[in-house]
Amino acid sequence: MEAEATLRRTCEDLGVAWRALDIDSEPDLRAGFTDHVPVTFVDRQLLSYWFLDEDALRAALSQPAPSRRTTSGFPPSTSSPERMQP
């Protein structure tokens, strides 16, 4: 839960929305990441697993957000910051 607290605090500070996913709820996620929890993606790119470095998260979230496209899913992760739309 330390990673989630870091994620929650950092995203709140930066005004970035995020969501947590339970990898055990989907077989594909469980198969790919069960040994790597917590897994963090930023803008659909893997940032970290096993632990979350706050400085790395802040740096990733400080980069310009990529253009938004409609997709049929979200990358596998237990916690994924998503930038808020203005």
N, C-alpha and C positions, 0 to 999 in steps of 0.2 A: 504494500500500500504506500510505501515511501515514494515510488515513482508516480503514482496517481496524485499524491499531494503536491509533488514538484510540478507536475503537469497542470494541475488545477490552478496553483498559485501563479505560475508563469503565464499561462493563457489569460488569466484574469488581468494580470498586470499589463499585458499587451493587447487586450481586447480581441482575443482570438477564440472562436468557438471550438469545441472539441467534443468527442464522444468516445465512450468506452465500449468495446465489444468483448463478449465472452467467447473465447476461441473454442471452448468445449461445446458450444451450442451448434457448431457446424463441423462436420467431418473433415472437410478440406483444410479448414483453419487449424483444427486439432492436429492433423497429420503434419502440417508444415511448421507449426510453431509451439507445440506443447512443451518442448524442452527449452524454449527461449523466452518464456514469460518473465517480465512484461516485455512486449514488443511495441515500439513506437514508430509510427509513420508520420511524416510531415509532408503535406501536399503530394501524397501518394508515393513518397520515396521513403525507404527504410532509413530511420535515423539511429535506432539503437535496439538492443535486446539485452535482457538480464538486469540492466540498470539504466537509469536515465540521468545523463549529465545535464544539469540546468544550463550551464554556459553554452553547450552545444545546441540545446533546444532553443534558447534565446537567439543564438546566431541563425539557426535555420528559420525561425519565425520572423526574423528581421529582414530576410531576403524578400524581394518583391514576389507576390503570389503569382503563380502561372495563370494563364487564361483558363476560365472555367468551361468545361465541356460536360454535357450530360452523358453519364455513363450508367451501365447497368449494375454497378456494384461499387464496392469500396475495397481498397487493398486490405489484406488480412492484417489485423492488429488487435491489440487489446486496448490501445488508446491512441487516438488519431486526431491531432489538432487539424481543424479546418478553418481557414480564414473566413471571417465574416464578410459578407457582401455589403458595400455601402448603401 
